[in-house]
Amino acid sequence: MSSTVHRWTIQCVIVVLSVVMACSTAWALSLGDAKDRGLVGERLSGYLGAVSGKASSDVQSLIDNVNQQRKQRYQQIAKRNKTNLKAVEMLAGKTAMKKTKPGHYIQLPSGQWTKKEATR
């Protein structure tokens, strides 16, 4: 009986862990979702920022991951084109602002966040 209870307990733990892992993946915030919900926006620096100032841990993790990937890409571009990182970041920031969908947030030079309006 003891081994049956032990086996049953292990099976329950495995099921619970599987469910938790599946749910955490399903609950993971995508960049598109975060932009649609107004949680993150594009900055002139070429990186994402938290629109509300203090982001939740999920949002901050998303920002950090995306910005890390962007920085690696910007460094590669700077090296390939024999230019400095700051120049690549600024060009990427301008490009990201232009490509931002209306209704998503962009950061103005003053640091204030605003929703991008539709161009006519």
C-alpha positions, 0 to 999 in steps of 0.5 A: 500500500505504501508503494501505491500511495508513493507512486500515486503521489509522484504521478500527481506531482508530475501532472501538476508540474505539467499543468503549471508549465503549460499554463506559464507558457500560455500566459507568457506575454508576447511583444504584440500583446504588450504593445496592443495593451499599451504596456510597452512602446518604442523609444528613440534609443531603438529600445523598448520601454515600459509605458507606465514607468514601473512594469510588472515582472512579466513585462520587464522580462519581455522588455529586457529580452527584446532589448538584449536581442536588439542590442546584439543585432545593433552591435553586429550591424555597427561592426559590419558597417564600421560605425558606432553603436549609438548611430545604429541605435538612433537609426533603429529608433527612428525606423521603429517609430515609423513602423509603429502601428497607430494606437501603439505607444512611442516616446517623444524626445521629452520622454513623454509617452504618446499613442501614435496617430494614424497618418492620412 
